[in-house]
Amino acid sequence: MFGLPHGRTVRQASVMAGFDRSERVRRRAEYQQIYDRGLKVHSRSFTLFRFANGLETGRLGIAATRKLGGAVVRNRAKRLVREVFRRNKLAAGFDIVIVPRRELLDTSLVALESEFRHILERSARRGR
């Protein structure tokens, strides 16, 4: 393929830089702790909750409710958020929960990445 290391396919390259199971918030109790004790920051496309996890890696949780839309819409929103998190592993040591808004679906991936970085910086300033 074009420009991929060691002749790997696009699928293999994306799995190498994937979204590992250890990078996910998975249990209801963890979500609840992040909601209750974490820092909440609103943006145009999503609401971000941030909570220190004491680990070396950042973890992501996504709460796409039915209010956002049907299953296809919710799954697309989750794919976009995961891709932004995967590309920008900036939240080492924090659990991040993203609650997408409908505006997220109309935003480009580049704009979402920029907004994500900006919101993380803003939450870091507020959290000190």
N, C-alpha and C positions, 0 to 999 in steps of 0.2 A: 504494500500500500504506500501511499504518499506520506513521507516524513514520520512514519511510526517507528519506534525503536525495535531493532532486531527482527524486522519483518512480521510484526504482529498485526492482526486484523484490528479494525476499529473496535469491535466488541471486546477483544482481549485487552486492548489498551484502556478501555473505559472501566473494565473490571479491576484492573491493576490500581486505578485511581478511584476506586469505588466508594461506596457508602457502607462500611463494615457494621456488623451487628453491635459491636462495642461502642459505636458512635450514635446509638439510638436511645432515646428515652422510651422505655417500653411498658413500665408498670403504672397502673392507675395511681398508686400511692406516690410515685415519683412526680407524676404530673401535678397531683394535688399539692405536694410540697412546693413545687416551683410556682404554682399559682398563688399559694398562700404567703410564701416568704420571699419570693423573687421580686425583681424590679420589673415594672411594666412600662413599656414605651410604645406609643402609637405612631404609625406612619400612614401614608396614603394607601398603601397596598396591603398592609398587615399590621397586627399587633404582636410585639415581641416581649416575651417574658425571659428574664435572665437570672440564673441562680448559680452561685459557686458550687462546684461538685467535688473539689479536692482531687480530681484526677488529672493526668497529664494531657488527656484529649478532651475535646469538646463533644457534647452529645446534642442531638437534635430530636425534638418531638414536634409533630404537626397535628393540629386539631382543626381539621376541616369539617365543619358541621353541615347539616342538610340545608341550613339557611343559605349557604354558598351556592347550592344547586344540586343537580342530580349526581349520580355516581361518576359519570364521565367527566363532569366539570370538576368535582372534588379530586378525582385522581389526577387530572391535568395540573391542578393547583399544587398538589403534593409533589408531583414530578418536578415542577419548576422550582419549588422551594428546596427540594433535595439537591438538585443540580447546583443551585446558588450556594448552598452550604458546602457541597463537595468541592466546588471550585475555590472557595474562599474559607479555608479552615483557619479562621481568625479567632475563634472563641475557645482556645485551649483553656481548660480548667473551669469551664462553665457549661451548664445545661441550658439550652435554648429551646423554648417552645414558641412556635409561630402559629398564629391564628390568622389564616388568609382572609382577605376581604375580596369582594367581587372585582374591585379595581385591579387586583393582581392579574387577573386573566387577560386584561387588555394591555398590560405592560410588557415591554420587550425584556428579554433575558439580561441584556446589558444594563438596562435601567434598573431592573430588580437587583442586580449585583451591586450597583452603585448605592441604591437605597439601603440595602442590607448592611454594607460597610458603614454608611453614614449613621444608621440607627445603632449599630454596635458601638461606634465611637461616642455617640450621644449617651448611650446607656452607661458606658465606662466613665464618662465625666460625671453623670448623675449619681452613679453608684459609689463614688469615693467618699 
